[in-house]
Amino acid sequence: MGDAAVSEQTVVNQHDLNSSENESNEKTESKETSTKKAKKKSQSSGKEISEPLKKDSKEEESTQLKNNIYVVFVECETPGNIGFLARTMGNFGLSKLVLINPPELKKEAFYQAMHARHIVENAMIFDTLEDFYKHVAIDFKVASTGVCGGSYNLSRIPIKPEELGRSINPNANTAIIFGREGNGLTNKEIGDCDITVSIPTDPSYPIMNISHAAAIILYELFKNRNEFAVEGLEEITSIEKEYLLKDMTEIIGRLSIPDHKKKTGLKSFKNIINRAFITGREAHTLKGILRRIKMNQEE
C-alpha cells in the first residue's frame, strides 16, 4: 500500500417462538412478564424486540469507531492522493485525517476530495509521527504495508484487513497509518506500531495505491457495522415465511401429482425461500401472486 503498512494480533476486542399460551403455569408472574417482554413481537414488523436492539448496538459501535479512528498519511508526495484518501474516508463517515510532513495542499487535493474536501480543510498536520503521538493520545497503532515480513522481520508479520475488522476495539483511539507512495513506512515506523495489516495482492504487483488500500481496510472495519441507507431491505420474518409456505402448500395440494412429488415440491420451495434471504417487501409481492394462483385454482 504504497508500501503502506498494518500486523501482530493484539487488537481487542431463537428464541422459542411459541405463544404465551404454551408457557408453563408454574412460572411466577414477574418472570412470566419479563419473558413475554423478551419474546413479544412488534406488530408492525413481526420481529422480536431484541432485533432492533441489536441494530441499535451495531449503529452505536459504528459511531464509536468513526469517532475514534485517525487516518494518518506519512509524507505524501502528491496533493491529489490526499484528496483521494479524504474521499475514501468520507465514504465511510471518517473525518480525522492526519498528514505528516505533507506537500503544499494545492487545489488538486481539494478537487480530488470532491464532497469530502472539508476533511482536507480540517486535517491535522505534524512534522513527524512522533509529534503526532505527543499531541494525540493513541491507544492502538496500525501500520499498513504492502511488503510483508517473516521470522527475520517480526514487525512486518501482518494480519489481513478482515482480521483487523473483527478484532478492533471501537472504544480505543486507533491510528491507521499509511506510508509514502514510493517507499511506504520504514521498519522503525512499523516497529513503533502495535500491529501490521496487509492486503493479500498478487505477488507480481503487490503495492496498491494508498486510497485503494484504505478503501479495502475501511470496508472491512465497517462491513458488519453499517447498514444500507435505504428502506425496505428488512429480511423476511418467520411469520411472513410461514404464510408463504402455507399458501404454497395449498397450491401444491390441489395439483394432480403424486404425494411424494408434492412433498418434494414444497421442500424445494422452502429451501429456495431460506437461501434467497428475501426482503419483507418481496415476500409481500410473492404472497400476492400466490393468492392469485389460489383464486384461479378455485374458479
Backbone torsions as a table, in degrees:
resi	resn	phi	psi	omega
1	MET	NA	79.0	-171.9
2	GLY	65.5	11.5	-138.9
3	ASP	57.3	28.5	175.7
4	ALA	-56.7	142.8	-172.4
5	ALA	-112.9	156.0	155.7
6	VAL	-150.7	123.6	-154.3
7	SER	-150.2	-119.2	-163.0
8	GLU	-47.9	132.1	-167.5
9	GLN	-81.6	101.7	174.7
10	THR	-125.5	4.4	-178.2
11	VAL	-67.0	138.2	-180.0
12	VAL	-81.5	-167.8	170.3
13	ASN	0.4	NA	NA
14	GLN	NA	152.7	178.5
15	HIS	-19.1	163.0	168.7
16	ASP	-72.4	125.4	-175.0
17	LEU	-94.1	11.7	178.9
18	ASN	-66.5	154.1	-179.6
19	SER	-75.6	169.6	-176.7
20	SER	-66.0	-14.3	178.7
21	GLU	-66.4	-23.0	-178.9
22	ASN	-92.8	-1.0	-178.8
23	GLU	-75.7	150.9	-176.5
24	SER	-67.5	135.6	178.4
25	ASN	-73.1	-11.3	-178.2
26	GLU	-80.3	-9.3	179.9
27	LYS	-70.7	147.4	176.7
28	THR	-71.1	158.7	-176.1
29	GLU	-62.5	-37.9	-179.0
30	SER	-68.1	-41.9	-179.8
31	LYS	-67.7	-37.2	179.4
32	GLU	-64.3	-39.2	179.7
33	THR	-64.6	-45.5	-179.2
34	SER	-66.2	-35.2	178.7
35	THR	-66.3	-41.3	178.8
36	LYS	-63.2	-39.4	179.0
37	LYS	-63.0	-40.7	-177.7
38	ALA	-69.2	-30.5	-175.4
39	LYS	-101.7	-8.2	-177.1
40	LYS	-61.5	138.2	-178.1
41	LYS	-104.4	146.2	176.1
42	SER	-68.7	126.9	-178.0
43	GLN	-66.6	-27.2	-177.6
44	SER	-76.9	-35.9	-175.4
45	SER	-115.9	-16.6	-177.6
46	GLY	75.8	6.1	-178.9
47	LYS	-95.5	156.1	179.3
48	GLU	-72.3	152.9	-177.5
49	ILE	-62.1	-28.9	-177.6
50	SER	-65.3	-26.5	-176.5
51	GLU	-65.8	-48.1	176.7
52	PRO	-62.9	-30.1	178.1
53	LEU	-64.0	-40.2	177.6
54	LYS	-63.6	-39.8	179.6
55	LYS	-65.1	-43.0	178.0
56	ASP	-61.3	-40.4	179.7
57	SER	-63.6	-39.2	179.1
58	LYS	-65.5	-41.5	179.6
59	GLU	-66.3	-38.7	179.1
60	GLU	-65.4	-40.6	179.0
61	GLU	-64.4	-40.8	178.7
62	SER	-62.8	-42.0	179.5
63	THR	-63.5	-43.1	178.5
64	GLN	-60.4	-43.0	-178.5
65	LEU	-64.1	-43.2	179.0
66	LYS	-60.9	-38.4	-178.2
67	ASN	-73.4	-22.7	-171.2
68	ASN	-108.9	1.4	-179.2
69	ILE	-98.8	129.8	173.6
70	TYR	-110.5	124.5	176.5
71	VAL	-98.2	117.9	-172.4
72	VAL	-111.3	128.6	178.8
73	PHE	-116.9	114.7	-175.0
74	VAL	-91.6	119.6	173.0
75	GLU	47.4	56.1	175.9
76	CYS	-59.6	143.6	-176.9
77	GLU	-94.5	-30.1	-177.3
78	THR	-126.7	133.9	-179.7
79	PRO	-58.9	-31.9	-178.4
80	GLY	-59.2	-38.0	-179.7
81	ASN	-67.1	-29.0	175.3
82	ILE	-64.9	-42.9	177.9
83	GLY	-63.6	-43.4	178.6
84	PHE	-61.6	-41.7	179.5
85	LEU	-64.7	-41.9	178.2
86	ALA	-61.5	-40.7	179.2
87	ARG	-62.9	-41.6	177.1
88	THR	-62.8	-42.6	177.5
89	MET	-60.3	-42.6	-180.0
90	GLY	-61.3	-33.8	178.0
91	ASN	-59.6	-28.1	-177.3
92	PHE	-111.5	14.2	174.4
93	GLY	76.6	16.7	179.0
94	LEU	-91.6	152.3	-177.5
95	SER	-137.1	-12.5	-174.3
96	LYS	-91.7	90.5	178.1
97	LEU	-98.8	131.2	178.9
98	VAL	-119.3	126.3	179.8
99	LEU	-113.0	125.8	-179.8
100	ILE	-103.4	114.5	179.4
101	ASN	47.1	57.8	-175.8
102	PRO	-81.8	167.7	172.9
103	PRO	-75.4	176.0	178.2
104	GLU	-62.1	132.7	-177.9
105	LEU	-78.6	87.6	-178.5
106	LYS	-83.3	-179.9	-177.2
107	LYS	-57.3	-31.2	-178.5
108	GLU	-58.1	-39.0	-179.2
109	ALA	-62.6	-42.4	-178.5
110	PHE	-75.9	-34.5	179.7
111	TYR	-65.8	-45.6	-178.5
112	GLN	-71.0	-22.3	178.7
113	ALA	-72.9	-20.9	-179.9
114	MET	56.5	-121.5	-177.0
115	HIS	-79.0	1.5	177.7
116	ALA	-107.4	22.2	-178.0
117	ARG	-64.2	-24.0	177.3
118	HIS	-63.0	-27.5	178.4
119	ILE	-67.7	-38.8	177.3
120	VAL	-68.2	-42.8	-178.9
121	GLU	-61.3	-34.8	-177.2
122	ASN	-99.2	11.9	-178.7
123	ALA	-62.3	142.6	174.5
124	MET	-87.6	131.1	-175.5
125	ILE	-118.6	130.1	179.1
126	PHE	-134.0	156.0	179.3
127	ASP	-73.5	-37.8	-177.8
128	THR	-139.6	165.0	174.8
129	LEU	-63.1	-36.0	179.3
130	GLU	-61.1	-39.9	177.5
131	ASP	-62.9	-40.2	178.1
132	PHE	-62.2	-46.2	-179.4
133	TYR	-62.7	-30.7	179.6
134	LYS	-72.7	-34.5	-175.0
135	HIS	-90.5	-23.2	-178.4
136	VAL	-126.1	128.3	-179.5
137	ALA	-78.3	102.9	-179.4
138	ILE	-100.8	125.2	180.0
139	ASP	-84.4	-31.8	-174.0
140	PHE	-144.2	127.3	-176.8
141	LYS	-112.2	126.0	-179.0
142	VAL	-116.8	119.0	178.6
143	ALA	-96.4	137.0	177.2
144	SER	-106.4	138.5	-177.6
145	THR	-148.4	148.6	173.9
146	GLY	-100.5	-6.6	179.6
147	VAL	-113.9	105.8	-175.8
148	CYS	-85.7	160.6	179.7
149	GLY	-113.0	-173.8	179.7
150	GLY	-144.2	-146.9	-175.7
151	SER	-66.1	-19.1	179.9
152	TYR	-98.7	-1.9	177.5
153	ASN	-145.6	75.1	-171.2
154	LEU	-62.6	-30.8	-176.9
155	SER	-67.9	-18.3	-179.2
156	ARG	-99.9	7.5	174.7
157	ILE	-73.5	115.1	-169.7
158	PRO	-99.0	167.2	164.0
159	ILE	-110.7	165.7	177.9
160	LYS	-87.2	156.7	178.5
161	PRO	-54.2	-36.4	179.7
162	GLU	-61.6	-40.3	178.7
163	GLU	-66.2	-38.8	177.2
164	LEU	-62.4	-42.9	179.8
165	GLY	-61.3	-37.0	-179.6
166	ARG	-73.4	-31.6	-169.3
167	SER	-106.5	-10.1	-176.3
168	ILE	-65.1	143.4	179.3
169	ASN	-92.9	112.4	-177.8
170	PRO	-62.0	-22.8	-176.0
171	ASN	-88.8	-3.9	-178.4
172	ALA	-99.0	142.5	173.1
173	ASN	-70.0	114.2	-174.3
174	THR	-118.8	131.6	175.6
175	ALA	-107.3	122.4	174.3
176	ILE	-103.3	115.5	-166.7
177	ILE	-108.0	124.4	178.0
178	PHE	-111.0	140.1	-174.7
179	GLY	-94.9	-172.3	-177.9
180	ARG	-62.1	149.2	-178.9
181	GLU	-59.5	-37.2	-176.6
182	GLY	-88.7	-46.1	-171.9
183	ASN	-113.6	-5.6	179.9
184	GLY	67.4	-149.1	178.8
185	LEU	-93.8	148.9	177.1
186	THR	-76.9	164.8	177.2
187	ASN	-59.8	-36.8	179.5
188	LYS	-67.2	-43.2	179.9
189	GLU	-63.2	-38.1	176.9
190	ILE	-70.9	-40.0	179.9
191	GLY	-63.2	-26.6	178.7
192	ASP	-77.4	-10.6	-179.1
193	CYS	-89.7	164.0	-178.9
194	ASP	-80.5	-39.0	178.6
195	ILE	-144.3	167.9	175.8
196	THR	-122.7	137.7	177.4
197	VAL	-119.2	142.6	-179.7
198	SER	-144.6	147.0	179.6
199	ILE	-96.2	124.1	-177.7
200	PRO	-72.3	84.7	178.4
201	THR	-88.3	177.6	177.2
202	ASP	-70.6	135.0	-177.2
203	PRO	-57.9	-24.9	-177.7
204	SER	-71.0	-20.2	179.3
205	TYR	-154.7	73.9	-170.6
206	PRO	-79.1	-19.8	-172.8
207	ILE	-86.9	124.7	-178.6
208	MET	-103.5	157.2	171.0
209	ASN	-61.9	145.0	-175.7
210	ILE	-55.4	-48.8	-176.1
211	SER	-66.6	-33.6	177.8
212	HIS	-67.4	-43.9	178.5
213	ALA	-63.2	-42.1	179.2
214	ALA	-62.2	-39.9	-179.5
215	ALA	-60.9	-42.6	-179.6
216	ILE	-66.9	-44.8	-178.5
217	ILE	-65.2	-46.0	-178.7
218	LEU	-67.6	-34.9	176.3
219	TYR	-59.9	-43.7	-179.6
220	GLU	-65.5	-30.7	178.8
221	LEU	-69.8	-35.0	-171.1
222	PHE	-110.2	-4.9	-172.6
223	LYS	-62.1	-30.7	178.9
224	ASN	-102.5	8.2	-179.4
225	ARG	-117.0	-21.1	178.9
226	ASN	-103.2	154.2	176.2
227	GLU	-117.9	160.2	174.6
228	PHE	-63.6	136.2	-177.3
229	ALA	-85.9	52.5	176.9
230	VAL	-139.1	158.9	178.8
231	GLU	-95.1	159.7	173.5
232	GLY	87.5	10.9	179.8
233	LEU	-101.6	12.9	178.7
234	GLU	-65.5	133.5	-177.6
235	GLU	-68.2	152.4	179.8
236	ILE	-55.4	140.8	179.0
237	THR	-88.1	167.5	179.9
238	SER	-64.1	-34.9	179.7
239	ILE	-67.2	-45.0	178.3
240	GLU	-61.5	-37.4	179.4
241	LYS	-65.6	-40.7	179.5
242	GLU	-62.1	-40.6	179.4
243	TYR	-65.8	-39.3	177.1
244	LEU	-61.7	-46.0	180.0
245	LEU	-65.4	-35.3	178.2
246	LYS	-64.2	-46.0	179.4
247	ASP	-62.9	-43.7	-179.6
248	MET	-66.2	-35.7	177.4
249	THR	-60.7	-43.3	179.1
250	GLU	-65.1	-41.6	-179.5
251	ILE	-64.4	-48.0	-179.5
252	ILE	-65.4	-36.1	-179.7
253	GLY	-61.8	-23.4	-178.6
254	ARG	-91.0	-4.6	-178.9
255	LEU	-81.0	146.8	179.3
256	SER	-88.4	70.7	178.0
257	ILE	-135.6	159.0	-179.6
258	PRO	-59.8	153.5	-177.6
259	ASP	-59.2	-38.1	-177.3
260	HIS	-67.5	-29.8	176.8
261	LYS	-74.6	-33.0	175.1
262	LYS	-63.4	-44.1	-179.9
263	LYS	-62.7	-43.8	179.3
264	THR	-65.5	-39.9	179.4
265	GLY	-62.8	-44.0	179.5
266	LEU	-66.6	-39.5	179.0
267	LYS	-63.7	-40.7	178.8
268	SER	-63.8	-42.6	178.9
269	PHE	-62.3	-42.4	179.2
270	LYS	-63.0	-41.8	178.9
271	ASN	-62.3	-41.5	-179.8
272	ILE	-63.3	-45.2	179.7
273	ILE	-61.1	-41.7	-178.1
274	ASN	-69.5	-36.8	-177.9
275	ARG	-79.5	-25.3	-171.9
276	ALA	-77.0	-20.7	-176.5
277	PHE	50.6	50.8	-176.8
278	ILE	-73.4	155.5	-178.6
279	THR	-85.2	167.6	177.7
280	GLY	-60.1	-38.9	179.3
281	ARG	-65.4	-42.0	177.9
282	GLU	-64.3	-38.8	178.2
283	ALA	-63.3	-40.7	179.6
284	HIS	-62.8	-43.6	179.1
285	THR	-64.9	-44.0	-179.7
286	LEU	-64.3	-38.2	179.3
287	LYS	-63.9	-38.6	177.6
288	GLY	-61.9	-39.7	178.5
289	ILE	-65.9	-43.4	179.3
290	LEU	-63.0	-35.6	177.8
291	ARG	-64.7	-40.6	178.9
292	ARG	-64.9	-37.4	177.1
293	ILE	-62.2	-44.1	179.7
294	LYS	-62.8	-40.9	178.9
295	MET	-61.9	-41.5	179.0
296	ASN	-66.2	-34.2	177.9
297	GLN	-66.9	-33.2	-177.0
298	GLU	-77.5	-20.4	-178.3
299	GLU	-73.4	NA	NA
